[in-house]
Amino acid sequence: MMINRRTITTALMAGAMALGLGTAASAQDVTKIRFTLDWKYQAMHSWYYLAIDKGYFAAEKLDVTVDQGEGSAATVNRIMSGAYDAGFGDVNAIIQNASTKPADTPTMVYMIYNQPPFGIVLKANSPIRTPKDLEGKKLGGPTGSATTRLFPVFAKLNGVDASKVEVLNMAPNLQEQMLVQDQVHGSMIFTATSYMNLVGMKLDPDKDFRWMNFGDFGVDIYSNGVMVSPKLLKDNPAAVRGLVKAVNKALMETIANPDAAIDALMKREPLLNRDVEKRRLQFAFKNLMLSKEAAEIGFGDIKDDRMTKAIGYVGEAYGLTTLPKADQVFNRSFLPPVAERTVKMMTN
């Protein structure tokens, strides 16, 4: 059979065009997601990097870029600005924004901090044993922090006259130092951060200090999880489902094998102290994540009645005139089956 040069050239061009179109089609099938964290590199971000390294996002046809954050509440603002499609942040900030800008506010689709990280840290030898003992004492806390804003709710629920508690405004990085120096009787803190700050000060946060967690005294609210923009939720629900599936898979793997997740984190920031971050992760598992409720209903989900009550507490703390419904701030329809989200409560 005779094949001339023109036939070969034509065939090669056709093949190249077909290959190019196929590559372009494949690229178009991948959804790019800009994802913001709540803070700088920490152990509680490790599962996102594990999902990247293990190809869990890629398996869902997602190209996820993860950036460091500027605070749990800032995650909501970043998404509302259009700079990010999704992120890891505080559902209570969603509640606040949904009160005034419901159409622009992101929706949480996967709850991670089932227990609130807000509380008061005290010295172990402090005479403060109950919330009522706070009357006549001095507490320190940043004026705009969620813990400080929620303190009046905590006080009301526990019969404390908040007007009898002096609150000293202080920078977040001074809270533990001023407590150690007895400049305040207690500090209103974010527990996971304060715990590790004390470790960094060569103190023992379990023996030298006591923790009055708001969640143990009636302020039963939720906190951080994965949230997505209204646009992503509406325009590409398949991408939202894939994002949640990949995060859940990586998180379940992190719970089973923390070292693998810490490895993924250390690749991004080798200057972190590996032992400190692993201890931070274990603290988060025990105190914020692996709760009785999570074991009961599956990790990532919430109880609507509890969320409704939490919305009321947040509304009271921030003076909201309009309160969103539970299904306006949390959407469970993208969660994987319960069997894929089953965890055991950590008891030690």
Number of C-alpha atoms within 10 A of each C-alpha: 3 4 7 8 9 9 10 11 11 11 12 12 12 12 12 12 12 12 12 12 12 12 12 11 11 11 11 11 11 16 17 14 21 17 24 27 24 24 18 12 18 21 23 26 22 26 26 26 24 25 25 21 14 13 16 22 26 18 14 19 20 21 17 21 14 18 15 16 20 13 15 23 21 19 27 30 18 19 23 22 12 13 12 21 24 31 29 29 28 27 28 23 22 25 29 23 22 21 17 15 13 17 13 18 26 33 24 26 24 28 27 27 25 24 27 23 24 25 27 24 25 25 19 15 10 11 11 18 13 11 17 15 12 21 16 13 14 17 24 26 24 21 15 9 15 24 24 24 18 21 20 18 19 25 22 12 13 15 10 19 15 18 11 12 17 16 21 15 14 15 11 18 11 14 24 23 15 16 18 18 9 12 14 21 22 29 30 29 26 19 23 18 14 21 22 19 18 18 15 11 11 9 15 13 20 12 9 13 17 18 19 19 23 23 16 11 15 15 24 18 24 23 20 26 20 25 32 25 24 19 15 16 20 10 10 12 14 15 21 25 17 21 29 21 22 25 21 24 19 25 24 17 16 21 18 12 11 18 14 15 27 24 15 21 24 19 11 12 11 10 8 15 10 16 10 16 20 19 15 19 23 20 17 21 18 15 20 20 26 22 20 15 16 24 16 14 15 20 29 24 22 21 11 13 10 14 20 16 15 20 24 16 22 22 20 16 18 12 10 18 9 12 19 20 15 19 13 18 24 23 18 14 11 17 23 20 10 14 9 14 20 16 21 14 16 14 8 5
